[in-house]
Amino acid sequence: MASGKLLRQLIRSGVDGDDTGFRSISEALIAEERQKHHNLLANDLEKILYGSDSLSSSKSVAQLNLKQSIPVDKERGLPLLELKEPVRGLNEVVLGDTNRESIKRILKEYNREEILRSWGMRPVERVLFCGPPGCGKTISAEALAFELNRPLCIIRLDSVVSSYLGETSANLRKVFDFIQSSPVVALFDEFDALGKERADVAEHGELKRVVNTFLQMLDGFSGQSLIIAATNHEDILDSAIWRRFEDVLAFEYPTVAQIKNLLGLKLRGVRREFEYTKQVTGLFKNTSHADIERILKRAIKDMLLDGEEFLKLEHIQHALKNEKARKKSLTKSTRKTAAK
């Protein structure tokens, strides 16, 4: 919350019709909120003060220039990465205490980067996210990009991994050249496609060469980007991969307390007929963050389509039933595909 002194000055300048003073004090308020890392609030205040068109214009221009230089696969002409403007900050992510503190420490290292460099040190550059799907890995990468005011660069492994001999390594070189020259948060999602154990006898020689190439590029990386590798299958990663990452964050299914926080966050502004009791939170036991969000969205849609003003527990239960049916259908489909 802004200081009382600035708020008094702001109201006084508004009452007196002092436009110059009002803008100056508003800018001081925004700077104060950003210093507290309340970036979402600071961005909203900037939109109100300057208008959305002028917000972060320098950032928009920078991203436009980056998009013009996105590398592509030589044989197919497919883009090797996707640039996204992050829209969700750390206050939009429900995490365990350990992971939240780790992310805050990473942000602190970048916010005080000059101090580290004056001692010949650098902020953390390589972080590994591991754990079950839908448990917050991608949104945490987005939150880091948002808080650092950088584009989120998602490496498209479907484009990077090529069937042509040697082309995958060439694509990796293009990706690393890009993230080394442009300060971004680079997310290698489904990273196990690149970092499989080289001793696996089922894998062919080309993939082993790709792993070697990736390790060499990680070792030689000296850019300003933060590299995040995310995997749902950390058990199949090459043993040498783990040593290359300075930080490892393990994501898990949300606890009861985290489920309660997630419900409060996702149902913010929605009128409801129930409290977040153990009975309600227990409905989401062993359910991922992403699945909980999808269930709540379906429940809210049902409420709106039914013409209801309040979200009822019945809406949640019906959405849960649909989610179980969806997963059952997906499991059957996966089994049929594997059997072919």
VOGU-3710 file (C-alpha; in Angstrom, 3 decimals, decimal comma):
1> masgkllrql> 0,000/0,000/0,000  1,262/3,479/-0,857  2,529/5,747/1,922  0,038/8,074/3,621  2,154/11,097/2,753  1,957/10,463/-0,997  -1,773/9,720/-0,840  -2,437/13,015/0,972  -0,370/14,913/-1,605  -2,167/13,145/-4,457
11> irsgvdgddt> -5,642/14,056/-3,185  -4,568/17,617/-2,417  -3,178/18,113/-5,919  -6,410/16,725/-7,385  -8,595/19,022/-5,309  -6,408/22,029/-6,207  -6,482/21,159/-9,921  -2,677/20,881/-10,024  -2,237/18,625/-13,079  1,566/18,763/-13,037
21> gfrsiseali> 1,716/17,907/-9,338  -0,892/15,164/-9,756  1,139/13,462/-12,506  4,395/13,814/-10,581  2,943/12,341/-7,371  1,220/9,566/-9,341  4,556/8,625/-10,900  6,119/8,557/-7,425  3,332/6,237/-6,244  3,897/3,902/-9,199
31> aeerqkhhnl> 7,655/3,868/-8,559  7,029/3,050/-4,895  4,735/0,135/-5,751  7,190/-1,224/-8,327  9,992/-1,006/-5,771  7,866/-3,229/-3,529  7,569/-5,647/-6,492  3,825/-4,926/-6,786  4,265/-4,967/-10,564  0,680/-5,899/-11,392
41> landlekily> -0,651/-2,898/-9,460  2,059/-0,637/-10,898  1,153/-1,699/-14,444  -2,549/-1,012/-13,811  -1,749/2,455/-12,410  0,402/3,221/-15,463  -2,463/2,233/-17,761  -4,758/4,636/-15,911  -2,221/7,461/-15,863  -0,782/7,188/-19,372
51> gsdslsssks> -3,298/5,069/-21,249  -2,742/1,509/-22,487  -1,211/2,608/-25,801  1,783/4,239/-24,176  2,341/1,578/-21,527  5,772/0,024/-21,794  6,181/1,326/-25,329  9,905/0,673/-25,249  9,204/-2,924/-24,251  6,719/-3,341/-27,122
61> vaqlnlkqsi> 9,271/-2,026/-29,611  11,916/-4,336/-28,186  9,612/-7,342/-28,518  8,725/-6,352/-32,071  12,426/-6,332/-32,969  12,876/-9,704/-31,278  9,990/-11,226/-33,248  11,574/-10,103/-36,484  14,717/-12,093/-35,639  13,105/-15,350/-34,469
71> pvdkerglpl> 15,178/-18,275/-35,857  13,521/-20,923/-38,035  14,177/-24,540/-38,933  16,150/-24,677/-42,189  14,313/-27,600/-43,774  10,713/-26,804/-42,814  10,803/-23,067/-42,186  9,108/-23,483/-38,787  9,835/-20,978/-35,992  12,056/-22,510/-33,317
81> lelkepvrgl> 10,584/-20,468/-30,497  7,580/-18,390/-29,532  7,678/-15,013/-27,780  4,901/-14,213/-25,333  4,270/-11,142/-23,232  3,740/-12,424/-19,663  0,506/-11,275/-18,034  0,564/-13,090/-14,682  2,887/-12,144/-11,844  3,999/-14,001/-8,745
91> nevvlgdtnr> 0,864/-12,948/-6,851  -1,167/-14,988/-9,378  0,723/-18,216/-8,603  0,008/-20,598/-5,713  3,259/-22,248/-4,622  4,713/-24,086/-1,669  6,886/-22,070/0,686  10,148/-23,586/-0,576  9,487/-22,853/-4,247  8,142/-19,360/-3,529
101> esikrilkey> 11,276/-18,495/-1,556  13,474/-19,902/-4,336  11,710/-17,771/-6,959  11,925/-14,684/-4,757  15,647/-15,288/-4,322  16,111/-15,578/-8,099  14,270/-12,281/-8,558  16,398/-10,677/-5,860  19,569/-11,774/-7,641  18,432/-10,086/-10,857
111> nreeilrswg> 17,104/-6,983/-9,115  20,483/-6,551/-7,413  22,536/-7,846/-10,320  25,025/-4,969/-10,221  26,124/-5,874/-6,702  26,781/-9,475/-7,716  28,712/-8,459/-10,827  30,853/-6,041/-8,819  32,085/-9,122/-6,954  32,621/-11,101/-10,157
121> mrpvervlfc> 29,426/-13,127/-9,754  26,331/-13,500/-11,915  22,653/-14,094/-11,158  21,436/-17,663/-11,498  21,190/-18,506/-15,211  19,982/-22,120/-15,347  17,022/-23,481/-13,376  15,326/-26,891/-13,630  11,604/-27,254/-12,897  10,423/-30,836/-12,377
131> gppgcgktis> 7,253/-32,534/-11,217  3,837/-33,773/-12,411  2,067/-31,965/-15,281  -0,184/-29,039/-14,415  1,470/-28,256/-11,083  2,723/-24,749/-11,811  5,927/-25,069/-13,826  4,872/-23,025/-16,864  2,994/-20,343/-14,929  5,998/-19,969/-12,596
141> aealafelnr> 8,218/-19,337/-15,613  5,690/-16,756/-16,819  5,649/-15,119/-13,376  9,449/-14,838/-13,405  9,302/-13,197/-16,849  6,566/-10,824/-15,656  8,440/-9,780/-12,523  11,685/-9,313/-14,489  9,801/-7,352/-17,178  11,120/-9,637/-19,931
151> plciirldsv> 9,465/-11,576/-22,738  8,755/-15,250/-22,116  10,525/-17,226/-24,824  9,047/-20,715/-25,230  11,352/-23,067/-27,138  9,276/-25,145/-29,557  10,875/-28,582/-29,289  8,528/-29,918/-31,974  10,372/-27,609/-34,372  13,832/-27,911/-32,830
161> vssylgetsa> 13,963/-31,709/-32,967  14,390/-32,609/-36,644  14,410/-35,925/-38,465  17,323/-34,686/-40,573  20,755/-35,813/-39,421  22,565/-33,003/-37,616  19,728/-30,499/-38,041  18,593/-30,689/-34,402  22,022/-29,582/-33,180  22,000/-26,756/-35,736
171> nlrkvfdfiq> 18,570/-25,650/-34,491  19,807/-25,681/-30,908  22,696/-23,442/-31,897  20,237/-20,949/-33,428  18,130/-20,980/-30,243  21,126/-20,413/-27,987  22,421/-17,625/-30,229  19,034/-15,926/-29,901  18,691/-16,171/-26,126  22,324/-15,203/-25,670
181> sspvvalfde> 21,866/-11,957/-27,605  18,449/-11,027/-26,169  17,572/-10,871/-22,446  14,533/-13,157/-22,085  13,217/-15,885/-19,813  13,763/-18,947/-22,012  11,534/-21,942/-21,254  12,519/-25,378/-22,579  9,238/-27,175/-21,891  9,058/-30,992/-22,023
191> fdalgkerad> 12,806/-30,819/-21,645  13,213/-34,604/-21,372  12,896/-34,722/-25,179  16,393/-33,178/-25,276  17,954/-34,413/-22,060  17,327/-38,171/-22,040  19,861/-40,464/-20,396  22,603/-41,192/-22,931  23,168/-44,670/-21,493  19,649/-45,727/-22,564
201> vaehgelkrv> 20,245/-48,558/-25,059  16,892/-47,856/-26,721  18,063/-44,441/-27,940  19,954/-44,027/-31,207  23,281/-42,273/-31,657  21,817/-39,066/-33,050  19,887/-38,307/-29,847  23,012/-38,947/-27,781  24,862/-36,405/-29,927  22,019/-33,926/-29,338
211> vntflqmldg> 22,365/-34,360/-25,562  26,128/-33,783/-25,849  25,525/-30,670/-27,940  22,989/-29,307/-25,468  25,366/-29,851/-22,541  28,154/-28,031/-24,378  25,879/-25,093/-25,155  24,734/-24,875/-21,552  28,355/-24,862/-20,402  29,268/-22,148/-22,893
221> fsgqsliiaa> 26,229/-19,945/-22,251  27,152/-16,431/-21,118  24,143/-14,315/-22,089  21,752/-12,288/-19,938  18,783/-14,639/-20,316  17,402/-16,889/-17,602  17,121/-20,474/-18,871  14,365/-22,643/-17,386  14,054/-26,320/-18,309  10,769/-27,981/-17,326
231> tnhedildsa> 10,089/-31,710/-17,298  7,409/-34,130/-16,102  9,888/-37,033/-16,325  12,962/-36,055/-14,357  13,734/-39,759/-13,787  14,853/-40,203/-17,418  17,154/-37,171/-17,557  20,836/-37,765/-18,194  22,833/-37,654/-14,958  25,105/-34,957/-16,386
241> iwrrfedvla> 22,101/-32,673/-16,927  21,500/-32,164/-13,212  24,981/-30,727/-12,616  24,399/-27,996/-15,207  21,523/-26,397/-13,297  22,201/-24,049/-10,417  18,718/-24,421/-8,948  16,203/-27,280/-9,028  12,577/-26,640/-8,039  10,367/-29,672/-7,446
251> feyptvaqik> 6,652/-29,040/-8,081  3,992/-31,232/-6,496  0,218/-31,509/-6,242  -1,143/-28,704/-4,049  -1,589/-29,235/-0,324  -4,888/-28,533/1,452  -3,686/-25,024/2,340  -2,587/-24,389/-1,260  -5,922/-25,670/-2,601  -7,698/-23,185/-0,323
261> nllglklrgv> -5,465/-20,356/-1,609  -6,036/-21,457/-5,198  -9,815/-21,481/-4,727  -9,658/-17,990/-3,233  -7,550/-16,760/-6,130  -9,566/-18,323/-8,951  -12,972/-17,530/-7,427  -12,040/-13,961/-6,611  -15,039/-11,750/-7,355  -17,397/-14,731/-7,771
271> rrefeytkqv> -20,316/-14,819/-5,341  -20,736/-18,276/-3,810  -22,928/-20,190/-1,406  -20,158/-22,185/0,290  -17,023/-21,652/2,376  -13,632/-23,215/1,790  -14,152/-25,988/4,344  -12,238/-29,269/4,527  -15,173/-30,865/2,720  -14,739/-28,494/-0,234
281> tglfkntsha> -10,922/-28,559/-0,396  -11,032/-32,350/-0,003  -12,851/-32,598/-3,332  -9,617/-31,535/-5,051  -7,221/-33,927/-3,320  -4,463/-35,161/-5,664  -5,639/-32,713/-8,344  -3,149/-30,500/-10,173  -3,268/-26,718/-10,205  -4,207/-26,697/-13,897
291> dierilkrai> -6,999/-29,236/-13,396  -8,424/-27,247/-10,470  -8,458/-24,106/-12,598  -10,196/-25,933/-15,455  -12,813/-27,396/-13,063  -13,561/-23,995/-11,546  -13,921/-22,383/-14,972  -16,415/-25,073/-15,985  -18,348/-24,580/-12,718  -18,530/-20,807/-13,266
301> kdmlldgeef> -19,747/-21,347/-16,838  -22,464/-23,690/-15,575  -23,531/-21,063/-13,023  -23,781/-18,376/-15,704  -25,588/-20,613/-18,200  -28,055/-21,661/-15,499  -28,830/-18,003/-14,815  -27,632/-18,307/-11,220  -26,158/-15,391/-9,264  -24,233/-17,535/-6,790
311> lklehiqhal> -21,831/-20,390/-7,370  -23,115/-23,501/-5,637  -21,305/-26,578/-4,433  -23,420/-28,531/-6,922  -21,744/-26,612/-9,758  -18,331/-27,668/-8,437  -19,397/-31,298/-8,043  -20,845/-31,403/-11,563  -17,655/-29,916/-13,001  -15,589/-32,492/-11,090
321> knekarkksl> -17,728/-35,293/-12,545  -17,149/-33,951/-16,069  -13,405/-33,703/-15,431  -13,235/-37,344/-14,329  -15,127/-38,381/-17,478  -12,741/-36,305/-19,616  -9,688/-37,953/-18,064  -11,208/-41,398/-18,489  -11,755/-40,706/-22,212  -8,190/-39,428/-22,560
331> tkstrktaak> -6,825/-42,574/-20,898  -8,798/-44,824/-23,260  -7,623/-42,815/-26,270  -3,994/-43,043/-25,151  -4,240/-46,814/-24,703  -5,724/-47,266/-28,182  -2,987/-45,152/-29,723  -0,277/-47,121/-27,902  -1,796/-50,415/-29,056  -1,615/-49,482/-32,751
//
